[in-house]
Structures are given as C-alpha cells and as structure tokens.
Amino acid sequence: MVILKKNKFIFVALFLLTFASKAQTDVLGMGEENGSNLNVLYRNDASFKIFANTRGYGLAFRRGKHVTAKTRTFYEIEGQNLMHPKQVHIVGPAKDRKRFVYGKLNSVLALRGCLGMQHVIFGKADLNAVEVRMSYALGGVLAIAKPYYYQVFNPNSPDNSNTSEVAFNNQTFTTDSVIGRGEFLKGINQTSIYPGITGKFNLSFEYAPYTNLIRAIETGVIVDFFPKALPIMARNPAENFIVTLHVAFVFGKKWY
C-alpha cells in the first residue's frame, strides 16, 4: 500500500509537469507578449505546487492577481498526508500488507484553504536573474482522520491460522502480536473530521526564463491549530498545534 501511494504521487507529479510544459508552449505560441519584456505586468497567474514537509508531502493550487506592480493577492488550496514524526514502518510476517506503523491510531489527510498576499522583495534585473518573494496567508484546515487498522492473529483460532483486522489496543498489543497492516479502507465509516485554523509564511525564488511563466523554489513554515486535539500516535499526546517546515517546486503561468 505504501508503494502504491508513492506510485500514485509520482504519477500525479509527472502529469502536472506535463501540464506545465504544455502551458509554456501555449503561452510562447501566442501572438501577444512572448515573455521577454521585464516591463510587462501580467495581472493574473495560476500555479501548481508539489511540496514535501517535515510531516508529509502534498499538492497545492494557487490563483493570484496583481494589486500593484510588486504585490499580489492569492487564494490557495492544498492537500497533504499528515504523519507523526515518531512513526516508523515495521515489516511483519503477513503474506500481504506487511509494512505497518506500530502505535498509529489514525491516517490523516490535511486539506487547507487560504487567502494571502505576496510581495516582491528583490525583482529581476534581467531574464536570467532570480526574483525573491515573500508571502503570508491565513485560512482554514480540515484534518480527515481515518482509524488505522492492524492485521493480527485471531485469538479464537487455536492454531493461529486465522487473522483479523483491529484498531490499535494499548493494553493488549505488542510489536510481536501484529503481523501486518489492515486494508486501507477498513474503518473508513469511523472517519472523524478535525476543523482548525492554518497560517503560512513563505519565501520563494523565481527563476523562470520568461516573465509570463512561473518556475520557483519555495520554502516556508505552516502552523495548524486544532481546537479539538488531533490524535495520530498512541502513547503520544494528541496535538492542538502542528508546525511544519516545507520545500516546494512551483510551476505555472501568467496572463493579462
């Protein structure tokens, strides 16, 4: 299941990169401004972001609009898997679904929606230069927590030939009692929603060779606050505040 998830993520990333390449070709093929003039102001932009942070990885979409020559407003939506820093994958003896995270209570998907402002700190002197930008945003976050199930030997089976799938039990579980991970969809009807508030601060370094394209490396911090504490790992306190650092590749285009 872990390998399958990684393959899906790679597939989505390749799809978005293909989309970005097509967008670049379309823009440069237009009979309008070809992106070689630094003095042209594009009022609109749209971009995708592939990021990895200290608690997982994800994808984002951003739509922006210039307010002044050096300031733009934007909205951004994103999703990421939210992991616990102490989780470690263990290989069990089960024939399938071998890898599991001992002590994990929930698999968490974090969905964020934000409104923000971006400011140019250092603009481009020429097309080969790098533009430095600062942005900040505030919005909401939804943590979708699905119970994490384990594959264990059925205690009612005298020869341990049958297995069952159960949630983590702090009283009876040991690393030897678990033989693998349960099916991913197991317990989906017990999914819980944890709403919260999110804030972001980013620095981005724009290096696109044309002014109507977006190619940037972004780094920053995200702070999520959940009024109702979010449980991810057993024997660890549920979390109200989650702070993550991230690095991202941003690509997109601009237009009038």
SEMARLO-786500 format. One record per residue (C-alpha): residue number from 0; residue in one letter; x, y, z. Coordinates in Angstrom, 1 decimal. Layout:
N
ATOM   num   residu        u        v        w
ATOM   NUM        A        X        Y        Z
...
end
This chain:
256
ATOM   num   residu        u        v        w
ATOM     0        M      0.0      0.0      0.0
ATOM     1        V      2.9      2.4      0.8
ATOM     2        I      4.5      1.6     -2.6
ATOM     3        L      1.1      2.1     -4.3
ATOM     4        K      0.7      5.5     -2.7
ATOM     5        K      4.2      6.6     -3.7
ATOM     6        N      3.5      5.5     -7.3
ATOM     7        K      0.2      7.5     -7.4
ATOM     8        F      2.1     10.5     -6.1
ATOM     9        I      4.8     10.2     -8.8
ATOM    10        F      2.1      9.7    -11.4
ATOM    11        V      0.3     12.9    -10.4
ATOM    12        A      3.6     14.8    -10.2
ATOM    13        L      4.5     13.7    -13.8
ATOM    14        F      1.0     14.7    -15.0
ATOM    15        L      1.3     18.2    -13.5
ATOM    16        L      4.8     18.6    -15.0
ATOM    17        T      3.5     17.6    -18.4
ATOM    18        F      0.7     20.2    -18.0
ATOM    19        A      3.2     22.8    -17.1
ATOM    20        S      5.3     22.1    -20.2
ATOM    21        K      2.2     22.3    -22.4
ATOM    22        A      1.2     25.6    -20.7
ATOM    23        Q      4.7     27.0    -21.5
ATOM    24        T      4.3     26.0    -25.2
ATOM    25        D      0.9     27.5    -25.4
ATOM    26        V      1.9     30.8    -23.9
ATOM    27        L      5.0     31.2    -26.1
ATOM    28        G      3.0     30.4    -29.1
ATOM    29        M      0.5     33.3    -28.6
ATOM    30        G      0.7     36.3    -30.8
ATOM    31        E      0.8     38.5    -27.8
ATOM    32        E      3.7     39.3    -25.5
ATOM    33        N      6.2     36.4    -25.6
ATOM    34        G      7.5     36.9    -22.0
ATOM    35        S     10.8     38.5    -22.9
ATOM    36        N      9.9     42.0    -21.7
ATOM    37        L     10.6     42.7    -18.0
ATOM    38        N      8.4     45.9    -18.1
ATOM    39        V      5.2     44.0    -18.8
ATOM    40        L      2.8     43.5    -15.9
ATOM    41        Y      0.7     40.3    -16.0
ATOM    42        R     -2.3     40.8    -13.8
ATOM    43        N     -3.3     37.1    -13.4
ATOM    44        D     -1.4     34.0    -12.6
ATOM    45        A     -2.1     30.3    -11.8
ATOM    46        S      0.3     27.8    -10.4
ATOM    47        F      0.7     24.3     -9.0
ATOM    48        K      2.9     23.3     -6.2
ATOM    49        I      4.5     19.9     -5.3
ATOM    50        F      5.9     20.0     -1.8
ATOM    51        A      7.4     17.9      1.0
ATOM    52        N      7.4     19.0      4.6
ATOM    53        T      8.5     17.7      8.0
ATOM    54        R      5.2     15.8      8.4
ATOM    55        G      4.4     14.5      4.9
ATOM    56        Y      4.0     15.6      1.3
ATOM    57        G      1.3     17.0     -0.9
ATOM    58        L      0.0     19.1     -3.8
ATOM    59        A     -1.4     22.7     -4.0
ATOM    60        F     -3.1     25.0     -6.5
ATOM    61        R     -2.7     28.8     -6.3
ATOM    62        R     -4.6     31.5     -8.2
ATOM    63        G     -3.2     35.1     -7.9
ATOM    64        K     -3.9     38.6     -9.1
ATOM    65        H     -1.7     41.7     -9.0
ATOM    66        V     -2.8     44.6     -6.8
ATOM    67        T      0.3     46.7     -7.6
ATOM    68        A      3.5     46.0     -9.6
ATOM    69        K      5.1     44.3     -6.6
ATOM    70        T      2.1     43.0     -4.7
ATOM    71        R     -0.5     40.3     -5.5
ATOM    72        T     -3.4     38.7     -3.7
ATOM    73        F     -4.0     35.0     -4.0
ATOM    74        Y     -6.0     32.0     -2.8
ATOM    75        E     -4.5     28.6     -2.4
ATOM    76        I     -6.0     25.1     -1.8
ATOM    77        E     -3.8     22.1     -0.9
ATOM    78        G     -3.9     18.6      0.4
ATOM    79        Q     -1.3     16.5      2.2
ATOM    80        N     -0.8     13.3      4.2
ATOM    81        L     -0.1     14.3      7.8
ATOM    82        M      2.2     11.9      9.6
ATOM    83        H      3.6     11.8     13.1
ATOM    84        P      7.4     12.4     13.5
ATOM    85        K      7.8      9.3     15.6
ATOM    86        Q      6.1      6.8     13.2
ATOM    87        V      8.4      4.1     11.8
ATOM    88        H      7.5      1.4      9.4
ATOM    89        I      8.0     -2.2     10.6
ATOM    90        V      7.9     -5.3      8.4
ATOM    91        G      5.5     -8.0      9.7
ATOM    92        P      5.3    -11.7      8.8
ATOM    93        A      1.9    -11.4      7.0
ATOM    94        K      1.9    -12.6      3.4
ATOM    95        D      0.4     -9.3      2.3
ATOM    96        R      0.3     -5.7      3.7
ATOM    97        K      3.5     -6.5      5.6
ATOM    98        R      4.6     -2.9      6.4
ATOM    99        F      2.9     -1.2      9.3
ATOM   100        V      3.4      1.6     11.8
ATOM   101        Y      3.2      0.3     15.3
ATOM   102        G      1.2      2.6     17.6
ATOM   103        K     -0.5      4.5     14.8
ATOM   104        L     -4.1      5.5     15.6
ATOM   105        N     -5.2      7.4     12.5
ATOM   106        S     -4.2      8.0      8.9
ATOM   107        V     -4.7     11.8      8.4
ATOM   108        L     -5.3     13.8      5.3
ATOM   109        A     -5.0     17.6      5.8
ATOM   110        L     -6.9     19.9      3.5
ATOM   111        R     -6.1     23.6      3.6
ATOM   112        G     -7.7     26.7      2.0
ATOM   113        C     -6.1     30.1      2.4
ATOM   114        L     -6.2     33.7      1.3
ATOM   115        G     -2.9     35.6      1.2
ATOM   116        M     -0.6     38.3      0.0
ATOM   117        Q      2.7     38.1     -1.9
ATOM   118        H      5.3     40.8     -2.1
ATOM   119        V      8.4     41.1     -4.3
ATOM   120        I     11.5     41.7     -2.2
ATOM   121        F     14.0     41.7     -5.0
ATOM   122        G     12.9     42.0     -8.6
ATOM   123        K     14.6     40.6    -11.7
ATOM   124        A     17.3     42.8    -13.2
ATOM   125        D     17.3     40.6    -16.3
ATOM   126        L     15.7     37.4    -17.6
ATOM   127        N     18.5     35.2    -16.1
ATOM   128        A     18.2     36.7    -12.6
ATOM   129        V     16.2     35.4     -9.7
ATOM   130        E     13.3     37.2     -8.1
ATOM   131        V     12.8     36.8     -4.4
ATOM   132        R      9.2     37.0     -3.0
ATOM   133        M      7.7     36.8      0.4
ATOM   134        S      4.1     35.6      1.1
ATOM   135        Y      1.8     35.1      4.0
ATOM   136        A     -1.7     33.5      4.2
ATOM   137        L     -4.4     32.7      6.7
ATOM   138        G     -7.3     30.2      6.3
ATOM   139        G     -8.9     27.0      7.5
ATOM   140        V     -7.7     23.4      7.7
ATOM   141        L     -9.7     20.2      7.9
ATOM   142        A     -7.9     17.1      9.2
ATOM   143        I     -9.6     13.9      8.0
ATOM   144        A     -8.6     11.1     10.4
ATOM   145        K     -9.4      7.5      9.4
ATOM   146        P     -8.7      4.8     12.0
ATOM   147        Y     -5.5      2.8     11.3
ATOM   148        Y     -6.1     -1.0     11.4
ATOM   149        Y     -3.7     -3.8     12.1
ATOM   150        Q     -3.7     -7.4     10.9
ATOM   151        V     -3.3     -9.8     13.9
ATOM   152        F     -3.8    -13.5     14.7
ATOM   153        N     -7.3    -14.3     15.7
ATOM   154        P     -7.2    -15.2     19.4
ATOM   155        N    -10.1    -17.6     18.9
ATOM   156        S     -8.1    -19.7     16.4
ATOM   157        P     -6.2    -22.4     18.3
ATOM   158        D     -3.5    -22.8     15.6
ATOM   159        N     -3.2    -19.1     14.7
ATOM   160        S     -4.3    -20.0     11.2
ATOM   161        N     -6.9    -17.2     11.0
ATOM   162        T     -6.3    -13.5     11.2
ATOM   163        S     -8.5    -10.4     12.0
ATOM   164        E     -8.1     -6.7     11.5
ATOM   165        V     -8.5     -4.5     14.5
ATOM   166        A     -7.6     -0.9     15.6
ATOM   167        F     -4.7     -0.4     18.0
ATOM   168        N     -5.2     -1.6     21.5
ATOM   169        N     -2.8     -0.1     24.0
ATOM   170        Q     -3.4     -2.8     26.6
ATOM   171        T     -3.0     -6.0     24.5
ATOM   172        F     -0.8     -5.0     21.6
ATOM   173        T      2.9     -5.7     21.3
ATOM   174        T      5.1     -5.5     18.2
ATOM   175        D      5.1     -9.3     18.2
ATOM   176        S      1.3     -9.5     18.2
ATOM   177        V      0.9     -7.6     14.9
ATOM   178        I      1.7     -9.3     11.6
ATOM   179        G      0.8     -6.6      9.2
ATOM   180        R     -1.3     -3.6      8.2
ATOM   181        G     -5.1     -3.9      7.7
ATOM   182        E     -6.8     -2.9      4.5
ATOM   183        F     -6.6      0.8      3.8
ATOM   184        L    -10.4      1.2      3.6
ATOM   185        K    -11.0     -0.7      6.8
ATOM   186        G    -12.7      1.7      9.3
ATOM   187        I    -13.5      4.4      6.8
ATOM   188        N    -17.0      4.6      8.2
ATOM   189        Q    -15.4      5.7     11.5
ATOM   190        T    -13.6      8.7      9.9
ATOM   191        S    -13.5     11.8     12.1
ATOM   192        I    -13.1     15.5     11.0
ATOM   193        Y    -11.0     17.9     12.9
ATOM   194        P    -11.5     21.5     11.8
ATOM   195        G     -8.9     24.2     12.5
ATOM   196        I     -7.1     27.3     11.6
ATOM   197        T     -3.9     27.5      9.5
ATOM   198        G     -1.3     30.2      8.8
ATOM   199        K      1.6     30.2      6.4
ATOM   200        F      4.8     32.2      5.7
ATOM   201        N      6.8     31.5      2.6
ATOM   202        L      9.9     32.7      0.7
ATOM   203        S     10.0     31.9     -3.0
ATOM   204        F     12.8     32.2     -5.5
ATOM   205        E     11.5     32.7     -9.1
ATOM   206        Y     13.9     31.6    -11.8
ATOM   207        A     11.7     31.3    -15.0
ATOM   208        P     13.5     32.3    -18.2
ATOM   209        Y     10.3     34.2    -19.4
ATOM   210        T      8.3     36.7    -17.5
ATOM   211        N      4.9     35.0    -18.4
ATOM   212        L      6.0     31.7    -16.8
ATOM   213        I      6.3     30.7    -13.2
ATOM   214        R      9.1     28.5    -12.1
ATOM   215        A     10.1     28.8     -8.4
ATOM   216        I     11.6     27.0     -5.4
ATOM   217        E      9.6     27.8     -2.3
ATOM   218        T     10.4     27.3      1.4
ATOM   219        G      8.4     28.2      4.4
ATOM   220        V      6.5     27.3      7.6
ATOM   221        I      2.9     26.2      8.2
ATOM   222        V      1.2     26.4     11.6
ATOM   223        D     -2.1     24.5     12.1
ATOM   224        F     -4.2     24.9     15.2
ATOM   225        F     -7.0     22.4     16.1
ATOM   226        P     -9.3     23.4     18.9
ATOM   227        K    -10.0     19.6     19.4
ATOM   228        A     -6.6     17.9     19.7
ATOM   229        L     -5.7     15.6     16.8
ATOM   230        P     -4.7     12.0     17.8
ATOM   231        I     -2.2     10.3     15.4
ATOM   232        M      0.0      8.1     17.5
ATOM   233        A     -0.7      6.1     20.7
ATOM   234        R      1.4      6.8     23.8
ATOM   235        N      1.9     10.4     22.5
ATOM   236        P     -0.4     13.3     23.3
ATOM   237        A     -3.0     14.4     20.8
ATOM   238        E     -1.9     17.7     19.1
ATOM   239        N     -3.5     21.1     19.1
ATOM   240        F     -0.6     22.8     17.4
ATOM   241        I      1.3     21.3     14.4
ATOM   242        V      4.2     23.3     12.9
ATOM   243        T      5.8     22.1      9.7
ATOM   244        L      8.7     23.3      7.5
ATOM   245        H      8.4     22.7      3.8
ATOM   246        V     10.2     23.0      0.5
ATOM   247        A      8.3     23.1     -2.8
ATOM   248        F      8.6     23.3     -6.6
ATOM   249        V      6.1     25.8     -8.1
ATOM   250        F      5.2     26.0    -11.8
ATOM   251        G      2.5     27.8    -13.7
ATOM   252        K      1.9     30.8    -16.0
ATOM   253        K      0.8     34.4    -16.1
ATOM   254        W     -1.6     36.3    -18.4
ATOM   255        Y     -3.2     39.7    -18.8
end
